[in-house]
Amino acid sequence: MQSAAKYFTWAFAVTALGLALSIWVGWSFTGTMEGTASMFFISLVLAALEISLSFDNAIVNANVLKRMDPVWQRRFLTWGILIAVFGMRIVFPLAIVAIAAGTGPIAALVLAVEDPGQYATIMEGAHPDIAAFGGTFLMMVALSFFLDPDKDRHWLGGPERWLSRHGGTRGTDVAVVAAVVLAVSQFFPDGDDGRFVTMALWGLLTYLIVHVLGAALDKGGADKVAAQGGLGAFLYLEMLDASFSFDGVIGAFALTQNLFIIAIGLGIGAMYVRSMTIMLVEKGTLGEYAYLEHGAFCAIFLLSVIMFLQPLVHVPEVITGLAGVVLIGAALWSSIRENRAQPA
C-alpha cells in the first residue's frame, strides 16, 4: 500500500508549476518585486482556502467513487479534474461575466486583463444568484444523506435518527429546501426576493434533472444514481464539484481581482482535493472511520446555509473553511473513539 505522500506527487508538481506561474503573472502585471511577492502569497492563501473549503468535497467524492466502475473512476480523476480546474476556475467566471455584461467570452477575458476591477464588480453582482443556485443544490445533497431510511449509523444521535426515519416519505427533502428558501427570501428587499427564489428553483431543478438523467443513462433508480458506475455518477460528481466551487471562486475576489492568480491558487487547491479523494478511495479510509461521511455532510449542509446567507450577511471564507474542518475533525475523533471501544 502506498504511503500517503505518494498520493500527492501530482499535487506537489502542480504546486511548483503554479507558484512559478504566479511569479510570472505577478511580474507581468505589476513589474515590481513587491507586487510579484504579493501575488505569490495570494496564490498560496487561495490554495489553502480551496483545500479547507473542499475537504468535505473530497470525502463525498470518495463515497461515490468507491462504488463506481474502475473505468469511470479513472475518467473522473482525469477528465473530471480538468473540468474542475479549467472549467470551474477559469471558464465559469468568464461565462458569468459574459452573460452579465452581454458580451462574448473573448471580450470577458479582455475585460479581466484590462479592467480587473470592473470584472470583479460584475462577479460580485452575480453572487446572490450563484449563492441561491449553489446553496440549493448542496442542501439537497446533504439532505439526501440524512434522510436516507437505510442508514443505520447516526453520529448526531436522536435528531439524525428522526431524519432517517422520516426519509422514506417522498418529497421530504424538496419540502425542507423549499421551506428554507422561502424563509430566507423574506429577508431580501422587494424585487430581490423573487430573483433569489427563481435561482434557488433553478438549483433544485438542476439537482433533480441530474438525478433523473443519471438514472436514465445508468439504467438505475433515480434515488440510486450516485451509486451507479457510469455516466450518471460522473455527471452527479461534476455538478457537485461545481456547487462546491461557487463559494471559493466568488470568495477569491475578496483577495485579488486578477483572474489568472485566482485560477492558479484555486487550481492548486483542486489538485490536493483530487489527491485526497484517491487516497480515501484506495486506502478505504471511509470504511475505517464510520462517522467521517457524517461530518462531511454536516459541513455541506452548513455550507449551503452560509451560501444562502452570504447575500445578506458576509461570512468570511476562512470561517466557512474552518467550520468544515472542525466538523470533519470532530467526526474523525468520534470514529477513532468508537474504533477503540470495539473489540479487536
C-alpha positions in Angstrom: 0.0 0.0 0.0 1.4 3.4 -0.9 2.5 5.9 1.6 0.3 8.9 2.0 3.0 11.2 0.4 2.9 9.3 -2.9 -0.7 10.2 -3.5 0.2 13.9 -3.6 3.0 13.6 -6.2 1.0 15.3 -8.9 -0.3 17.9 -6.4 3.2 18.8 -5.5 4.2 19.1 -9.1 1.2 21.3 -9.9 2.0 23.4 -6.8 5.6 24.1 -8.1 4.3 24.9 -11.6 1.5 27.1 -10.3 3.7 29.1 -8.0 6.2 29.6 -10.8 3.4 30.9 -13.0 2.2 33.2 -10.2 5.6 34.8 -10.1 5.5 35.3 -13.9 1.9 36.7 -13.7 2.8 39.0 -10.8 5.8 40.4 -12.6 3.9 40.8 -15.9 1.0 42.7 -14.2 3.0 44.8 -11.7 6.6 44.9 -12.8 7.7 45.2 -9.2 9.2 42.8 -6.7 6.6 43.9 -4.1 3.7 43.2 -6.4 5.1 39.9 -7.5 5.6 38.8 -3.9 2.1 39.8 -3.1 0.6 37.7 -5.9 2.8 34.8 -5.0 1.5 34.9 -1.4 -2.2 35.3 -2.5 -1.8 32.2 -4.6 -0.7 30.3 -1.5 -3.6 31.6 0.5 -6.1 30.8 -2.2 -4.8 27.2 -2.5 -5.1 26.8 1.3 -8.6 28.3 1.2 -9.7 25.9 -1.5 -8.4 22.9 0.4 -10.1 23.9 3.6 -13.4 24.6 1.8 -13.3 21.4 -0.3 -12.1 18.7 2.1 -15.7 17.7 2.6 -16.0 17.6 -1.2 -13.1 15.0 -1.3 -14.9 12.8 1.2 -18.2 12.9 -0.7 -16.4 12.2 -4.0 -14.7 9.2 -2.4 -18.0 7.9 -1.2 -19.4 7.9 -4.7 -16.2 6.8 -6.4 -15.7 3.7 -4.3 -18.9 2.3 -5.8 -18.1 3.3 -9.4 -16.8 1.2 -12.2 -12.9 1.5 -12.3 -13.1 2.9 -15.9 -15.4 5.7 -14.8 -13.3 6.3 -11.7 -10.3 7.0 -13.9 -12.3 9.2 -16.2 -13.5 11.3 -13.3 -10.0 11.6 -11.9 -8.6 12.7 -15.2 -11.2 14.4 -17.3 -13.1 15.5 -14.2 -10.1 17.3 -12.7 -9.5 19.1 -16.0 -13.1 20.2 -15.9 -12.8 21.2 -12.3 -9.6 23.2 -12.7 -10.1 24.8 -16.1 -13.9 24.7 -16.3 -14.9 26.0 -12.9 -11.9 28.1 -12.1 -11.4 29.8 -15.5 -14.3 29.2 -17.9 -17.1 29.6 -15.3 -16.1 33.2 -14.1 -15.7 34.2 -17.7 -19.1 32.8 -18.6 -20.7 34.7 -15.7 -19.2 38.0 -16.7 -20.0 37.4 -20.4 -23.7 36.7 -19.6 -24.0 39.6 -17.1 -22.3 42.1 -19.4 -23.9 40.8 -22.5 -20.6 40.2 -24.3 -18.7 37.2 -25.6 -16.2 35.1 -23.8 -13.2 36.7 -25.5 -14.5 40.2 -24.5 -14.9 38.9 -21.0 -11.3 37.7 -21.0 -10.1 41.0 -22.3 -12.0 42.8 -19.6 -10.4 40.5 -16.9 -7.0 41.5 -18.2 -7.5 45.2 -18.9 -10.1 46.2 -16.2 -10.0 43.6 -13.4 -11.9 45.9 -11.1 -14.9 46.0 -13.4 -14.6 42.3 -13.9 -14.7 41.7 -10.1 -17.7 44.1 -9.7 -19.7 42.1 -12.3 -18.8 38.8 -10.5 -19.9 40.3 -7.1 -23.1 41.4 -8.7 -23.8 37.8 -9.7 -23.1 36.5 -6.2 -26.7 36.4 -4.9 -27.8 34.3 -7.9 -24.9 31.9 -7.6 -25.4 31.6 -3.9 -29.1 30.7 -4.3 -28.3 28.2 -7.0 -25.4 26.5 -5.3 -26.9 26.6 -1.8 -30.0 24.8 -3.0 -28.0 22.1 -4.8 -25.7 21.5 -1.8 -28.6 21.4 0.7 -30.3 18.7 -1.4 -27.1 16.8 -1.5 -26.8 17.0 2.3 -30.4 16.0 2.9 -30.1 13.0 0.6 -27.7 11.6 3.2 -29.5 12.4 6.4 -33.0 11.4 5.0 -31.8 8.0 3.9 -34.1 5.5 5.6 -31.5 2.7 5.1 -28.8 4.5 7.1 -28.1 2.6 10.3 -25.2 4.8 11.8 -26.2 8.1 13.4 -23.4 10.4 14.6 -25.9 13.1 15.8 -28.0 10.7 17.8 -31.7 11.4 18.1 -32.1 14.2 15.5 -30.3 12.1 12.9 -32.3 9.0 13.6 -35.5 11.1 13.3 -34.5 12.4 9.9 -33.6 8.9 8.7 -36.9 7.5 10.0 -38.8 10.1 8.0 -36.6 9.9 4.9 -38.8 7.3 3.3 -41.5 9.9 2.7 -41.3 11.0 -0.9 -40.6 14.7 -1.4 -39.4 15.4 2.2 -36.1 16.8 1.0 -37.7 19.1 -1.6 -40.2 20.3 1.0 -37.5 21.2 3.5 -35.4 23.0 0.9 -38.4 24.9 -0.4 -39.3 26.0 3.2 -35.8 27.2 3.8 -35.6 29.1 0.6 -39.0 30.8 1.2 -37.9 31.7 4.8 -34.6 33.2 3.7 -36.2 35.1 0.8 -38.3 37.1 3.4 -35.2 39.0 4.4 -34.4 40.2 0.9 -35.6 43.6 -0.3 -38.6 43.7 -2.6 -37.6 42.6 -6.0 -34.5 40.7 -4.9 -36.6 38.1 -3.1 -38.2 36.9 -6.4 -34.8 36.7 -8.0 -33.4 34.7 -5.1 -36.3 32.2 -5.2 -36.0 31.9 -9.0 -32.3 31.0 -8.9 -33.0 28.6 -6.0 -35.6 26.8 -8.1 -33.1 26.5 -10.9 -30.7 24.9 -8.4 -33.4 22.5 -7.3 -34.4 21.7 -10.9 -30.8 21.1 -11.8 -30.3 18.6 -8.9 -33.5 16.7 -9.9 -32.5 16.7 -13.6 -29.0 15.4 -12.9 -30.6 12.5 -10.9 -33.2 11.7 -13.5 -30.8 11.9 -16.4 -28.3 9.9 -14.5 -30.8 7.2 -13.7 -31.7 7.0 -17.4 -28.1 6.9 -18.5 -27.1 4.3 -15.9 -30.4 2.4 -16.1 -31.0 2.5 -12.4 -33.4 4.1 -10.0 -33.3 7.9 -9.6 -32.7 7.5 -5.9 -29.6 5.4 -6.6 -27.9 7.5 -9.3 -24.9 8.3 -7.1 -24.3 4.6 -6.5 -24.3 3.8 -10.3 -21.0 3.2 -12.0 -21.3 5.1 -15.3 -22.0 8.5 -16.9 -24.8 9.4 -14.5 -22.5 9.2 -11.5 -19.9 11.2 -13.4 -22.4 14.0 -14.1 -23.5 14.0 -10.5 -19.9 14.4 -9.3 -19.3 17.2 -11.8 -22.3 19.1 -10.6 -21.3 18.5 -7.0 -17.8 19.9 -7.7 -19.3 22.9 -9.5 -21.5 23.7 -6.5 -18.6 23.5 -4.1 -16.6 25.7 -6.4 -19.1 28.6 -6.5 -18.2 29.9 -3.0 -14.5 29.6 -3.5 -14.4 31.4 -6.8 -16.6 34.3 -5.6 -14.7 34.5 -2.3 -11.4 34.7 -4.1 -12.2 38.1 -5.5 -12.1 39.4 -1.9 -8.3 38.7 -2.0 -7.4 39.6 -5.6 -9.1 40.8 -8.8 -6.6 39.0 -11.1 -8.4 36.1 -12.8 -5.1 34.3 -13.5 -4.0 34.3 -9.9 -7.4 33.1 -8.8 -7.2 30.2 -11.4 -3.7 29.3 -10.2 -4.5 29.4 -6.5 -7.8 27.5 -6.7 -6.3 25.1 -9.3 -3.5 24.1 -6.9 -6.1 23.5 -4.2 -8.2 21.4 -6.5 -5.3 19.1 -7.2 -4.9 18.4 -3.5 -8.6 17.6 -3.3 -8.1 15.1 -6.1 -5.2 13.5 -4.3 -7.2 13.3 -1.1 -10.0 11.7 -3.0 -7.8 9.0 -4.5 -6.2 8.3 -1.1 -9.6 8.0 0.6 -10.8 5.5 -2.0 -7.7 3.3 -2.2 -6.9 3.2 1.5 -10.6 2.5 2.4 -10.5 5.3 4.9 -14.3 5.9 4.8 -14.8 2.3 5.9 -12.3 2.6 8.8 -13.8 5.8 10.2 -17.5 5.3 10.4 -18.5 8.9 11.1 -16.2 10.7 8.6 -19.0 10.9 6.0 -21.4 12.3 8.6 -19.1 15.1 9.4 -18.6 15.9 5.7 -22.4 16.0 5.0 -22.8 18.2 8.1 -20.2 20.5 6.7 -22.0 20.5 3.3 -25.3 21.4 5.0 -23.6 24.2 6.9 -22.0 25.5 3.6 -25.4 25.5 1.9 -26.9 27.6 4.8 -23.9 30.0 4.6 -24.3 30.4 0.9 -28.0 31.3 1.4 -27.0 34.0 4.0 -24.0 35.4 2.1 -26.0 37.9 0.1 -27.5 39.2 3.4 -24.5 38.9 5.8 -20.9 38.4 4.7 -19.4 35.4 6.3 -15.6 35.3 5.7 -14.4 32.3 3.7 -11.8 31.5 6.3 -14.6 30.9 8.9 -16.5 28.8 6.4 -13.5 26.6 5.7 -12.5 26.3 9.4 -16.1 25.3 10.3 -16.0 22.5 7.8 -12.6 21.3 9.1 -13.8 21.4 12.7 -16.9 19.3 11.9 -14.9 16.7 9.9 -12.3 16.6 12.7 -15.0 16.0 15.3 -16.4 13.2 13.2 -13.0 11.7 12.8 -12.4 11.8 16.6 -15.8 10.2 17.2 -14.9 7.4 14.8 -11.5 6.8 16.4 -13.2 6.6 19.9 -15.7 4.1 18.6 -12.9 2.0 16.9 -11.0 1.9 20.2 -14.2 0.8 22.1 -14.8 -2.0 19.7 -13.2 -5.5 20.3 -10.1 -6.1 18.1 
